Amino acid sequence: MLPKKVSWILLTLYFIFDSVVSYVAVTRMGGRELNSVIAPFVENYPLLYFLCIPLELIGAYFIVLLLRRWFDEKIILTSAAIYWPIANSSMNLLFLLGFRHMGYLWGPLTVVGLIASLGYLFTILRER
């Protein structure tokens, strides 16, 4: 289990990495946003990627507030720190490494991230 500060730092770094890489991909590399909720906005106004960083942090904070009624905050944050790089940052890393048109992997990677983070969650809960 990661300390809370380490988890928040990791999540912040993941959010910054994803926003910077997505911005560069859309503005300089001909990439397209895969998230259909924000795609119409960030493809027309790419600087909005940087507004996503604090919004993601605020969203994560409220999710933690909601879930900490049932789970330890460290467990929630560590699960998120496991999920995010697998489900989201990995797509940006693949794009940076030159892999293009890999959008079909977004769904499966999200599932793998969920399985990994939930696997961690249930393993920790079973040990308690």
Backbone as a printed PyTorch tensor [residue, N CA C, xyz], in Angstrom:
tensor([[[  0.8490,  -1.1660,   0.0000],
         [  0.0000,   0.0000,   0.0000],
         [  0.9030,   1.2400,   0.0000]],

        [[  0.6050,   2.1580,  -0.8890],
         [  1.3890,   3.3910,  -0.9860],
         [  0.9050,   4.4270,   0.0250]],

        [[  1.8280,   5.2410,   0.5270],
         [  1.3840,   6.3670,   1.3590],
         [  0.4990,   7.3090,   0.5380]],

        [[ -0.4010,   8.0170,   1.2310],
         [ -1.3460,   8.9040,   0.5310],
         [ -0.6310,   9.9490,  -0.3110]],

        [[  0.4100,  10.5680,   0.2380],
         [  1.1170,  11.6150,  -0.5040],
         [  1.7360,  11.0670,  -1.7830]],

        [[  2.3150,   9.8810,  -1.6960],
         [  2.9300,   9.2660,  -2.8780],
         [  1.8630,   8.9780,  -3.9330]],

        [[  0.7270,   8.4540,  -3.5140],
         [ -0.3580,   8.1630,  -4.4610],
         [ -0.8550,   9.4310,  -5.1430]],

        [[ -1.0550,  10.4990,  -4.3730],
         [ -1.5180,  11.7600,  -4.9690],
         [ -0.4720,  12.3230,  -5.9250]],

        [[  0.8030,  12.2140,  -5.5630],
         [  1.8670,  12.6920,  -6.4610],
         [  1.8710,  11.8820,  -7.7470]],

        [[  1.7620,  10.5520,  -7.6330],
         [  1.7200,   9.7070,  -8.8330],
         [  0.5260,  10.0480,  -9.7170]],

        [[ -0.6400,  10.1750,  -9.1160],
         [ -1.8290,  10.5170,  -9.9070],
         [ -1.6680,  11.8680, -10.5900]],

        [[ -1.1190,  12.8380,  -9.8830],
         [ -0.8850,  14.1590, -10.4820],
         [  0.0830,  14.0510, -11.6480]],

        [[  1.1520,  13.2800, -11.4810],
         [  2.1190,  13.1010, -12.5740],
         [  1.4900,  12.3830, -13.7640]],

        [[  0.6540,  11.3820, -13.4990],
         [ -0.0430,  10.6990, -14.5970],
         [ -0.9380,  11.6780, -15.3540]],

        [[ -1.6940,  12.4990, -14.6130],
         [ -2.6020,  13.4560, -15.2490],
         [ -1.8230,  14.4820, -16.0730]],

        [[ -0.7110,  14.9610, -15.5470],
         [  0.1200,  15.9270, -16.2820],
         [  0.6950,  15.2720, -17.5290]],

        [[  1.2510,  14.0660, -17.3810],
         [  1.8200,  13.3480, -18.5240],
         [  0.7750,  13.1720, -19.6180]],

        [[ -0.4030,  12.6920, -19.2420],
         [ -1.4560,  12.4480, -20.2330],
         [ -1.8860,  13.7290, -20.9330]],

        [[ -2.0160,  14.8040, -20.1920],
         [ -2.4430,  16.0710, -20.8020],
         [ -1.3860,  16.6270, -21.7430]],

        [[ -0.1320,  16.5870, -21.3280],
         [  0.9500,  17.1070, -22.1790],
         [  1.0820,  16.2720, -23.4450]],

        [[  1.1050,  14.9580, -23.2950],
         [  1.2540,  14.0890, -24.4700],
         [  0.0450,  14.2200, -25.3900]],

        [[ -1.1490,  14.2790, -24.8290],
         [ -2.3480,  14.4370, -25.6610],
         [ -2.3270,  15.7660, -26.4000]],

        [[ -1.9010,  16.8120, -25.7180],
         [ -1.8010,  18.1310, -26.3560],
         [ -0.8310,  18.0790, -27.5390]],

        [[  0.3420,  17.5150, -27.3190],
         [  1.3450,  17.4140, -28.3880],
         [  0.8300,  16.5240, -29.5140]],

        [[  0.1820,  15.4270, -29.1610],
         [ -0.3360,  14.5110, -30.1790],
         [ -1.3710,  15.1860, -31.0670]],

        [[ -2.2680,  15.9570, -30.4620],
         [ -3.3290,  16.6110, -31.2320],
         [ -2.7880,  17.7950, -32.0260]],

        [[ -1.8800,  18.5720, -31.4350],
         [ -1.4230,  19.8000, -32.0960],
         [ -0.2670,  19.5800, -33.0580]],

        [[  0.5720,  18.5750, -32.8160],
         [  1.7880,  18.4450, -33.6190],
         [  1.9330,  17.1200, -34.3580]],

        [[  1.1830,  16.1100, -33.9360],
         [  1.4030,  14.7810, -34.4990],
         [  0.1780,  14.2230, -35.2170]],

        [[ -0.8530,  15.0170, -35.3800],
         [ -2.0420,  14.5620, -36.1000],
         [ -2.8760,  13.5380, -35.3500]],

        [[ -2.7200,  13.4820, -34.0400],
         [ -3.4760,  12.5230, -33.2430],
         [ -4.9050,  12.9790, -33.0070]],

        [[ -5.7200,  12.0560, -32.5400],
         [ -7.1210,  12.3380, -32.2200],
         [ -7.3840,  11.8910, -30.7900]],

        [[ -8.2480,  12.6240, -30.1280],
         [ -8.6290,  12.2780, -28.7530],
         [ -9.5860,  11.0980, -28.7840]],

        [[ -9.3030,  10.0740, -27.9730],
         [-10.1520,   8.8840, -27.9380],
         [-11.3420,   9.0270, -27.0000]],

        [[-11.2240,   9.8800, -26.0150],
         [-12.3190,  10.0840, -25.0640],
         [-13.4000,  10.9250, -25.7410]],

        [[-14.5080,  10.2900, -26.0670],
         [-15.5580,  10.9690, -26.8360],
         [-16.2490,  12.0880, -26.0530]],

        [[-16.1100,  12.0920, -24.7350],
         [-16.7280,  13.1510, -23.9310],
         [-15.9910,  14.4770, -24.1300]],

        [[-14.6630,  14.4320, -24.1140],
         [-13.8950,  15.6770, -24.2170],
         [-13.3670,  15.9500, -25.6190]],

        [[-13.4420,  14.9620, -26.5110],
         [-12.8680,  15.1140, -27.8550],
         [-13.3400,  16.3600, -28.5990]],

        [[-14.6420,  16.6670, -28.6460],
         [-15.0610,  17.8490, -29.4100],
         [-14.4630,  19.1510, -28.8710]],

        [[-14.2000,  19.1790, -27.5880],
         [-13.6690,  20.4030, -26.9780],
         [-12.1610,  20.5230, -27.1740]],

        [[-11.4230,  19.4550, -26.8160],
         [ -9.9610,  19.5540, -26.8430],
         [ -9.3930,  19.5230, -28.2580]],

        [[-10.0900,  18.9230, -29.1940],
         [ -9.5840,  18.9400, -30.5630],
         [ -9.7390,  20.3220, -31.1850]],

        [[-10.7460,  21.0720, -30.7760],
         [-10.9120,  22.4470, -31.2610],
         [-10.1060,  23.4450, -30.4420]],

        [[ -9.9610,  23.1840, -29.1560],
         [ -9.2250,  24.0720, -28.2410],
         [ -8.2610,  23.2240, -27.4090]],

        [[ -7.1210,  22.8340, -27.9810],
         [ -6.2100,  21.9010, -27.3010],
         [ -5.7000,  22.3710, -25.9410]],

        [[ -5.6770,  23.6700, -25.7030],
         [ -5.2200,  24.1460, -24.3930],
         [ -6.1320,  23.6760, -23.2610]],

        [[ -7.3350,  23.2370, -23.6070],
         [ -8.2430,  22.7090, -22.5840],
         [ -7.6970,  21.4360, -21.9320]],

        [[ -6.7350,  20.7700, -22.5990],
         [ -6.1100,  19.6070, -21.9660],
         [ -5.5360,  19.9810, -20.6040]],

        [[ -4.9920,  21.1880, -20.5120],
         [ -4.3530,  21.5930, -19.2610],
         [ -5.3810,  21.9550, -18.1920]],

        [[ -6.5800,  22.2900, -18.6010],
         [ -7.6670,  22.4900, -17.6500],
         [ -8.1330,  21.1470, -17.0910]],

        [[ -7.9030,  20.0880, -17.8570],
         [ -8.3010,  18.7500, -17.4070],
         [ -7.5190,  18.3040, -16.1770]],

        [[ -6.2910,  18.7870, -15.9970],
         [ -5.4650,  18.3310, -14.8720],
         [ -6.1400,  18.6360, -13.5350]],

        [[ -6.4690,  19.8990, -13.2430],
         [ -7.1320,  20.1390, -11.9520],
         [ -8.5250,  19.5080, -11.8800]],

        [[ -9.2250,  19.4220, -13.0020],
         [-10.5470,  18.7900, -12.9810],
         [-10.4410,  17.3050, -12.6410]],

        [[ -9.4160,  16.6380, -13.1800],
         [ -9.2110,  15.2260, -12.8560],
         [ -8.8470,  15.0540, -11.3820]],

        [[ -8.0210,  15.9530, -10.8710],
         [ -7.6580,  15.8840,  -9.4510],
         [ -8.8740,  16.1080,  -8.5560]],

        [[ -9.7020,  17.0680,  -8.9180],
         [-10.9230,  17.3280,  -8.1430],
         [-11.8610,  16.1210,  -8.2170]],

        [[-12.0100,  15.5570,  -9.4120],
         [-12.8410,  14.3610,  -9.5660],
         [-12.3130,  13.1930,  -8.7460]],

        [[-10.9990,  12.9890,  -8.7800],
         [-10.3950,  11.9130,  -7.9880],
         [-10.6170,  12.1500,  -6.4970]],

        [[-10.4980,  13.3980,  -6.0750],
         [-10.6990,  13.7310,  -4.6610],
         [-12.1240,  13.3880,  -4.2170]],

        [[-13.1050,  13.7280,  -5.0420],
         [-14.4930,  13.4400,  -4.6760],
         [-14.7920,  11.9410,  -4.7140]],

        [[-14.1670,  11.2280,  -5.6260],
         [-14.3290,   9.7670,  -5.6530],
         [-13.7600,   9.1570,  -4.3750]],

        [[-12.5870,   9.6480,  -3.9630],
         [-11.9810,   9.1640,  -2.7160],
         [-12.8840,   9.4940,  -1.5270]],

        [[-13.4240,  10.7130,  -1.4980],
         [-14.3450,  11.0820,  -0.4070],
         [-15.5410,  10.1420,  -0.3390]],

        [[-16.0720,   9.7950,  -1.4890],
         [-17.2320,   8.9070,  -1.5430],
         [-16.8720,   7.4920,  -1.0890]],

        [[-15.7600,   6.9660,  -1.5940],
         [-15.4090,   5.5690,  -1.3300],
         [-14.7870,   5.3250,   0.0360]],

        [[-14.2650,   6.3730,   0.6650],
         [-13.5840,   6.1330,   1.9450],
         [-14.5560,   5.8090,   3.0770]],

        [[-15.8260,   5.8670,   2.8130],
         [-16.8070,   5.3810,   3.7920],
         [-16.6960,   3.8670,   3.9550]],

        [[-16.2910,   3.1930,   2.8740],
         [-16.2280,   1.7360,   2.8690],
         [-14.8080,   1.1910,   2.8540]],

        [[-13.8580,   1.9600,   2.3070],
         [-12.4850,   1.4800,   2.1510],
         [-11.4980,   2.4870,   2.7280]],

        [[-10.3410,   1.9850,   3.1090],
         [ -9.2590,   2.8470,   3.5680],
         [ -8.7900,   3.7250,   2.4040]],

        [[ -8.5250,   4.9760,   2.6950],
         [ -8.1260,   5.9360,   1.6570],
         [ -6.8500,   5.5050,   0.9390]],

        [[ -5.9100,   4.9050,   1.6660],
         [ -4.6620,   4.4430,   1.0410],
         [ -4.9380,   3.3600,   0.0030]],

        [[ -5.8850,   2.4880,   0.3030],
         [ -6.2320,   1.4120,  -0.6320],
         [ -6.8620,   1.9970,  -1.8920]],

        [[ -7.7580,   2.9500,  -1.7290],
         [ -8.4150,   3.5890,  -2.8800],
         [ -7.3760,   4.2680,  -3.7660]],

        [[ -6.4960,   5.0450,  -3.1480],
         [ -5.5000,   5.7910,  -3.9190],
         [ -4.4990,   4.8670,  -4.6040]],

        [[ -4.0830,   3.8090,  -3.9140],
         [ -3.1650,   2.8600,  -4.5400],
         [ -3.8460,   2.1570,  -5.7040]],

        [[ -5.1130,   1.8060,  -5.5480],
         [ -5.8590,   1.1930,  -6.6580],
         [ -5.9310,   2.1360,  -7.8550]],

        [[ -6.1720,   3.4130,  -7.5910],
         [ -6.2080,   4.4020,  -8.6810],
         [ -4.8370,   4.5550,  -9.3230]],

        [[ -3.7840,   4.5130,  -8.5060],
         [ -2.4230,   4.6360,  -9.0330],
         [ -2.0270,   3.4090,  -9.8530]],

        [[ -2.6770,   2.2890,  -9.6280],
         [ -2.4610,   1.0920, -10.4540],
         [ -3.2860,   1.1920, -11.7350]],

        [[ -4.5290,   1.6070, -11.6050],
         [ -5.4440,   1.6690, -12.7560],
         [ -4.9890,   2.6720, -13.8180]],

        [[ -4.6860,   3.8910, -13.4060],
         [ -4.5020,   4.9790, -14.3670],
         [ -3.3900,   4.7380, -15.3960]],

        [[ -2.1860,   4.3240, -14.9840],
         [ -1.1510,   4.1530, -16.0110],
         [ -1.4500,   3.0100, -16.9790]],

        [[ -2.1450,   1.9920, -16.5130],
         [ -2.4810,   0.8710, -17.3930],
         [ -3.5720,   1.2820, -18.3710]],

        [[ -4.6240,   1.8860, -17.8690],
         [ -5.8000,   2.1860, -18.6870],
         [ -5.6330,   3.4250, -19.5510]],

        [[ -4.8900,   4.4300, -19.0890],
         [ -4.8390,   5.6980, -19.8110],
         [ -3.4410,   6.0890, -20.2820]],

        [[ -2.5070,   6.1470, -19.3600],
         [ -1.1690,   6.6240, -19.7240],
         [ -0.4870,   5.7010, -20.7290]],

        [[ -0.8140,   4.4110, -20.6840],
         [ -0.1940,   3.4740, -21.6230],
         [ -0.5440,   3.8170, -23.0720]],

        [[ -1.7600,   4.3060, -23.3140],
         [ -2.1390,   4.6940, -24.6770],
         [ -1.2980,   5.8700, -25.1610]],

        [[ -1.0700,   6.8430, -24.2820],
         [ -0.2400,   7.9820, -24.6620],
         [  1.2080,   7.5600, -24.8610]],

        [[  1.6830,   6.6430, -24.0420],
         [  3.0470,   6.1480, -24.1970],
         [  3.2020,   5.4080, -25.5210]],

        [[  2.2300,   4.5840, -25.8750],
         [  2.2640,   3.8960, -27.1700],
         [  2.3180,   4.9000, -28.3180]],

        [[  1.5320,   5.9580, -28.2200],
         [  1.5240,   6.9840, -29.2640],
         [  2.8910,   7.6540, -29.3600]],

        [[  3.4890,   7.9590, -28.2150],
         [  4.8200,   8.5740, -28.2130],
         [  5.8740,   7.6650, -28.8280]],

        [[  5.7070,   6.3620, -28.6290],
         [  6.6710,   5.3990, -29.1610],
         [  6.4630,   5.1160, -30.6430]],

        [[  5.4790,   5.7670, -31.2440],
         [  5.2910,   5.6460, -32.6810],
         [  4.1540,   4.7530, -33.1190]],

        [[  3.4630,   4.1530, -32.1940],
         [  2.3270,   3.3090, -32.5520],
         [  1.1210,   4.1980, -32.8190]],

        [[  0.5670,   4.0900, -33.9980],
         [ -0.5740,   4.9140, -34.3820],
         [ -1.7950,   4.0290, -34.6280]],

        [[ -2.9480,   4.6260, -34.5920],
         [ -4.2120,   3.9270, -34.8650],
         [ -4.4050,   2.7340, -33.9280]],

        [[ -4.1030,   2.9540, -32.6600],
         [ -4.2290,   1.8970, -31.6610],
         [ -5.4610,   2.1200, -30.7730]],

        [[ -6.3960,   2.9370, -31.2350],
         [ -7.5700,   3.2650, -30.4350],
         [ -8.3790,   2.0600, -30.0000]],

        [[ -8.3150,   0.9920, -30.7790],
         [ -9.0620,  -0.2080, -30.4270],
         [ -8.5420,  -0.8380, -29.1270]],

        [[ -7.3590,  -0.4410, -28.6780],
         [ -6.8080,  -0.9790, -27.4360],
         [ -7.3240,  -0.2660, -26.1870]],

        [[ -7.9790,   0.8800, -26.3710],
         [ -8.3950,   1.6660, -25.2080],
         [ -9.3630,   0.8910, -24.3150]],

        [[-10.3460,   0.2580, -24.8930],
         [-11.2990,  -0.5470, -24.1160],
         [-10.6330,  -1.7060, -23.3900]],

        [[ -9.8740,  -2.5470, -24.1160],
         [ -9.2000,  -3.6560, -23.4240],
         [ -8.2200,  -3.1960, -22.3440]],

        [[ -7.4940,  -2.1100, -22.5890],
         [ -6.5660,  -1.6220, -21.5670],
         [ -7.3130,  -1.0870, -20.3480]],

        [[ -8.4760,  -0.5050, -20.5610],
         [ -9.3020,  -0.0640, -19.4380],
         [ -9.7360,  -1.2660, -18.6060]],

        [[-10.1270,  -2.3360, -19.2760],
         [-10.5310,  -3.5560, -18.5680],
         [ -9.3440,  -4.1440, -17.8020]],

        [[ -8.1710,  -4.1870, -18.4330],
         [ -6.9750,  -4.7070, -17.7580],
         [ -6.6410,  -3.8450, -16.5370]],

        [[ -6.7350,  -2.5260, -16.6880],
         [ -6.4870,  -1.6270, -15.5570],
         [ -7.4690,  -1.8600, -14.4210]],

        [[ -8.7440,  -2.0430, -14.7650],
         [ -9.7580,  -2.3270, -13.7390],
         [ -9.4880,  -3.6540, -13.0410]],

        [[ -9.1410,  -4.6680, -13.8180],
         [ -8.8510,  -5.9790, -13.2280],
         [ -7.6540,  -5.8830, -12.2840]],

        [[ -6.6000,  -5.1880, -12.7130],
         [ -5.4060,  -5.0540, -11.8710],
         [ -5.7150,  -4.2890, -10.5860]],

        [[ -6.4270,  -3.1780, -10.7050],
         [ -6.7080,  -2.3780,  -9.5060],
         [ -7.7050,  -3.0760,  -8.5810]],

        [[ -8.7130,  -3.7250,  -9.1440],
         [ -9.6610,  -4.4660,  -8.3050],
         [ -9.0130,  -5.7090,  -7.7010]],

        [[ -8.1070,  -6.3350,  -8.4630],
         [ -7.3480,  -7.4650,  -7.9190],
         [ -6.5350,  -7.0390,  -6.7120]],

        [[ -5.8890,  -5.8890,  -6.8150],
         [ -5.1450,  -5.3440,  -5.6750],
         [ -6.0990,  -5.0760,  -4.5070]],

        [[ -7.2100,  -4.4240,  -4.7890],
         [ -8.1830,  -4.0790,  -3.7480],
         [ -8.6520,  -5.3230,  -2.9950]],

        [[ -9.0660,  -6.3530,  -3.7300],
         [ -9.5920,  -7.5490,  -3.0790],
         [ -8.4990,  -8.3360,  -2.3610]],

        [[ -7.2810,  -8.3210,  -2.8930],
         [ -6.1660,  -8.9870,  -2.2140],
         [ -5.8760,  -8.3220,  -0.8770]],

        [[ -5.8320,  -6.9980,  -0.8700],
         [ -5.5800,  -6.2600,   0.3730],
         [ -6.7190,  -6.4860,   1.3700]],

        [[ -7.9480,  -6.4480,   0.8940],
         [ -9.0910,  -6.6370,   1.7950],
         [ -9.1180,  -8.0490,   2.3830]],

        [[ -8.7040,  -9.0220,   1.6050],
         [ -8.6910, -10.4050,   2.0900],
         [ -7.6300, -10.5880,   3.1780]],

        [[ -6.5100,  -9.8420,   3.0540],
         [ -5.4330,  -9.9530,   4.0320],
         [ -5.7830,  -9.2950,   5.3600]],

        [[ -6.7420,  -8.4080,   5.3620],
         [ -7.0900,  -7.6840,   6.6000],
         [ -7.9680,  -8.4840,   7.4830]]])
